Amino acid sequence: MTHRELSRRQWLAQWLTRWLGIALAAATLPARAGDELERQIKAAFLYRFGGFVEWPEGAFARADSPLVIGVFGADALAEQLERLVAGRTVNGRIVQVQRLNAAPGAGRAAHIAFIGGAGGAAAQGLLDGCRAQPILTVSDNGQVHGMGSVINFLVVDERLRFEVSLKAAAAARLRISARLLAAAYRVQPGAA
């Protein structure tokens, strides 16, 4: 490895660490201070999660394909996320936001799929369409997390936190960074 490659990797590691710190600092703000603040924090997390996940080969059609964050059942969050990611990249990929519907397979165009709302049949259908695909599924409802999402937002002591299911991550063939796991409120183990 050349000195230039090493310094680029060091810069990237420092950058990722810095932004994870900012996201975690934002998470320490009271989550119930208002819906707008909660949406801002969730949007920041969704954007930052992309830098701490390794997708399997073939998850992106081309080397310059964008990182697509799909949002289902949370239009206000999608709007917040669109403002946040405008002109930004993750690991050299442009970030795009796509609104998802309940149609079968709707989430398959996304690399990160946020499933908002109360769960139910539509959430189950979207998760089923993403199952065994290299898609980081994120929810904000324990019921949806129980259905198989990889990451779930939850409020603990009036703070927005997240939990990670290693079993769901393994099923999606995703590698979650140790730094992200260390920041999680709870990490549920994978299959034995």
N, C-alpha and C positions, 0 to 999 in steps of 0.2 A: 504494500500500500504506500502510495507516495505521500509526501508531506502535505501536499495540497488536499488530497482526499481525506487524510486524517484531520486536518484543520476544518474541512467542511463538515465532517462527521461530528467533530467537537462542537462546532457552531450550531449544528442542527440539534444536538443533544441539549445544549444550553438553551436554545430557543424553545424546544419542547418543554423542558423543565420550567422555564420562566412562565410560559403560557398555562401550563397545568397549575402552577402556583396561583396565577391570577384567577383561573376558573375556580380553584378551591377557595380562594379568598372570597370570591363572589358567593360561593355556597354557604359561607358562614354568615352572610346577611340573613336577617329573618325572612324565612320563606313566605310567611303570611303577611308581610308588609304590603302586599298588593299583588293582584294578578299580573300587572305589567312587569313588576320586578321579577316575579317567578318565571314569566315567559322569557325575560332577558337572560336569566340564569340558565334556564333549560336550553335556550338557543346557543349560548356560549358553550355549554357542555356538549351539545350535539356536534357543533363545529369542531371542538377540541378532541372529542373522542376519535375522530378520523386519524389524528396524528399518533394515536396509541394502539392502533389495531393493524395487524398484518394480514392482508387478504391473500388467499392462495393464488397460485399462478392461474391465469385465465379468468380471474374475476373481473378484469378490465379488458375490454375488447382490444384496445391499443395502448401503447406506452403513453400517449397523450390524451387518453380518455379522461373525462372529468370524474370527480368524486360526486356522486349524486346522493343527496339526502332527501328521502321521500317523507312526507308528512301526511298522516291520515287522522282525521277527526279533530284537527286543531288549526283552523285557518289563521287565527291571530298569531299563533306560534310560527306558522309558515311565513307570515308577513315579517315578523321580527327576525327570523332566520335569514330571509332574503336580504334585508337591510344589513345584517351583520356580515354576511359572506360576500357581498358585492365586491368584486375585484380581488378577492382573496384566494389563496391556494392552501392545500394541505399536501405535504410531501411532493411538491411540484405539480400537483393536479389542481386545475380550476375547480371550484366548488359550485355546484348547481343545486337548487332546491326545486323539488317537484311535488305537487300535491297529488296524493294517492286517493283513489276511490275504492269501493268495496268489491270491485270486479275481480274474479279469479285471476291470480297471477299479477295483480296490479303492483305489488311491491318488488317484483323481480327486476325492474329497471333500476332499482336503487341499490346503493352499497350500504347505506344506513337507512333504516326504515323506522320512523317514530310512529307509534300507534297510541294515539291519545283517546281520552274519553273513558267511558264506563266499561268497555269490553264488550261482551256479548258475541253474537254470531258473526257480526261483521269483523270484529277483531280476530276471532278464531279463524275465519276464512282467510284473512290477510296473513296471519301467522302460518297457516297451513300452506299457503302459496309460497311463503319464504322458506319453509322447512327444507333442510338439507341443501340450501343454497348459501353461497358465501355472502350473507347479508347480516349486518349488525342490527338486530331488532332491539328497539328501545321502547319502553312503555312507561306510563306514569300511574299504573294501577296494579295492585298486587294480584288481582284476578288474572290479568293479562300476563303478568310475569309467570304465574303458575301454569299458564298455557304454553310457555316456552320462550319468552323473550330473553335475550342475552343480558340486557341491562334494564333496570327498573329504577325510576326516580321515586323517592319517598321522602316524607317530612319526618325528621327526628328532632325533638326538642326545638321546634320552630325553625329548623334549618333544612334546606333542600339538600339531600344526599342521594347516593345511588348504590345499588347492589348489583352484583354480577353473578351470573350463572355460568360456571365453567362447563357444565354439561351441555348447555345450549350453545355456548361458543364452540365447543368441540364438534357438535353436530353440524354447525355451519362452517366448519373448517377454518375458523378464525383464531389467530393468536393474539391474545390480549397482553399488552405490555405490563411488566411487573410494576412499573410506576403507576399505571392506572389502577391495578389491583390493590396497591398499597393505599391509594386514595379512597377506595370504596369503603362504604360503611360496613358492608357485609359481602363476603365472597362465598358463594355456595359451591361446594366441590363438584367435580365431574364424576362420571361413573367409575366405580371401583375396578 
